[in-house]
Amino acid sequence: MDLVKNIALRFSPTGWPGFALFVVSAVCVIAFVIFCLYVQYIHMKYDHIPGPPRDSFLFGHISTLLKVMRDDRLVHDKFLEWTETYGPVVRINSLHTVVLLVTSPEATKEILMSSKYPKDPYVYKRLFNLFGTRFLGTGLVTDSDHDHWYRQRRTMDPAFSNSYLRGLTHTFNERADYLMEKLEEKAESKTPVLMHHMINCITLDIIAKVAFGMELDLLDTTQSPFINAISLCLKGMVTVIRNPFFELCPWNWKFIKEVKQATKLLRKTGADCIAERKRAIQNGEEVPKDILTQILKCAAEEKDEDHEQMLDNFVTFFIAGQETTANQIAFTLMELGRAPEIVAKLRKEVDDIIGSKQEIEYEDLGKLTYLSQVLKESLRLYPPAPGTSRWVAEDIIFDGIHIPGNVVIFVSSYVSGRLDRFFSDPLKFDPDRFHPNAAKPYFCYFPFALGPRSCLGQNFSQIEARILMAKLIQRFELELIPGQSFEIQDTGSLRPRGGVVCTVRSRSHARD
């Protein structure tokens, strides 16, 4: 070391500062060489797995994916293209990490149905914060600790039991009727309607009321910040996951500031709701067994009154309970606007079963079989949550391909739902794929995931969707405005880019 120091001091015109710079530079060079050697090791470990050529040795496929995002195209269409080219297991490189896109039904079954494959900690821990502000934390969706997640899930289950959901049917009807009144006004004024926005408002009204006891009445105001806040958080979420360099660019800092403010707004709203519910409980008031009550119960059972943990679950359910249903209904209306023969069958079913009834009963929903088929087909083509990832710690074999352990597996409902080896003419909207007598898709249709970590709120969502859709079909005729986009927008969840703009006309038999 003395020899190195003497050499550095002898040849450095600035003495000790030059020596320090020499040491720092040497350490950086050595660290970079070690990192490059590790990247080469990862390449050697996984390069036997099919995949597209890397854009570069170091950055892998990052450039391709960033270009898709810059062009405002759908990353999942690129995944579909790669799957069609390279098969059921596709390697995707990013710096020193590898993600395997898997569409094999047997592999999907193995990965999702078993609790031994936890959620990918790299992805879900990145959602703990959004740009330094706590976001989903260790809520039910992002908790990668299986034991802690299981205790949370067990405590939350009563808020989604069939008996409890049955009791919510009246509230679903009430909020749906509120939407119908607003659409009646649009029909009378012959004003085009941005259906996605209106459905967004009503689904957020519903989750706020039945889950947290909040009265938002968003269709009566243009000032509510919640829908914009949710959109900003979702965009921030997908950016954090896909672009590791986003925060380094000064031109992105304005957006980052807006996302942080949106995150703080949602958590502040949750804090106010929790404080109000705690006050009611302490005063001996009767409170519903809703999601908010279960969040408090979960904290009590864990003997963990961590306020931030409770807010994690508030934000999780506030976003997930609104976004997925709204997008599903909007996509369904978009497709129905191009399929008058499907609309005719839906009208006949709704007229036969619901007739002119004001209140749709829980028992009615099971009889709306064709409507259920339509909604399932919509989820096949347009799953609002297009995929999920799992961590595989040990070596495994998928479709004859050896997969070394310590790797992320991404399973995509979007890609699987659009592959012609699973669905004939996959881009055609065909509800008969889900006819009760049709063959059931074998682990290639999972819009709410599968297995122990499947979506807790899927029954809630589909009851809500069927009631809203049945009332829309019962009361109105919707016609798409010509010239709008039918493209998909990726904001973390998938939504219709054009907003589904329609003219609305009342059906004469519904006026009584």
Secondary structure, 3 states (H helix, E strand, C coil): CHHHHHHHHHHCCCCHHHHHHHHHHHHHHHHHHHHHHHHHHHHHHHCCCCCCCCCECCCECHHHHHHHHHCCCCHHHHHHHHHHHHCCEEEEEECCEEEEEECCHHHHHHHHHCCCCCECHHHHHHCCEECCEECCCCCCCCCCCHHHHHHHHHHHHHHHCHHHHHHCHHHHHHHHHHHHHHHHHHHHHCCCEEHHHHHHHHHHHHHHHHHHCCCCCHHHCCCCCHHHHHHHHHHHHHHHHHCCCHHHCHHHHHHHHHHHHHHHHHHHHHHHHHHHHHHHHHCCCCCCCCHHHHHHHHHHHCCCCCHHHHHHHHHHHHHHHHHHHHHHHHHHHHHHCCCHHHHHHHHHHHHHHCCCCCCCCHHHHCCCHHHHHHHHHHHHHCCCCCEEEEEECCCEEECCEEECCCEEEEEEHHHHHCCCCCCCCCCCCCHHHHCCCCCCCCCCCCCCCCHHHCCCCHHHHHHHHHHHHHHHHHHEEEEECCCCCCCEEECCCEEECCCCEEEEEECHHHCC
